[in-house]
Amino acid sequence: MVISKTTGLELKWENGTAKSLVTDRGEVTADAFVLAEGVNSLLSMKSGIKRILPLILRYRP
């Protein structure tokens, strides 16, 4: 599912996994989320993802 023209406000976590996303249009649950925030990555910064993302991108098993 793709939801456009919607502002993500907060990721809700359970055991280290994002389980739902609170938006300006309600709450969405899913198995995975793709955050396409662009330059203003406010949700990524608020949830702590922005801080760890460079580490994840460098990880090569």
N, C-alpha and C positions, 0 to 999 in steps of 0.2 A: 504494500500500500504506500502511495506517495501522497503526502498532505502538503499542498503549497499554500502560500500566503498565510502562514501560521507562525506565531512566535513561540519558540520553546522557552519555557520559564525555569524549569527545574527537572533534573533527572532524579528519579527515586531508585535507590539501590537496595539490594538484598544479597547478603553474603558476597559482596564485591562485584556483583553483576547488575547492570542497569535493567530494571524490570518495567518501569513505566516512565513516561514523559508527560509532565504537566505543561499544557499549552494555554494560549489565550482563548482557545476554543474547547477546552476540556482536557481530560486525561486519556492518554493512549498507552496501551500495553502491547508489548511485542517481544519476540525472542532476540531481536537485534535492532539497533538503531544506526542510522547514518546521519551524522550532523554535517550539514552543508552550510556552515555559518559565514564563510567568507572572511574578510579581514577583521571584523568585529566579533571575535569568538567569545562572547560574554558567557554563554552557557558552558563552554569548555573550561573557561577559567573558573567559573563558579563551582563546577563539579570536581575540579582538580585534574581533569583530563589534559588540559593544556600543559601542565607541568610535567606529566609523564609521557606525553605523546612522542617527543624525540627519542626517548629510550625504547619505546615500542617499535618505532620505525627503523631503528638501528639493529634490532634483534633479528638474527638470521640463524635458525636452528641447523 
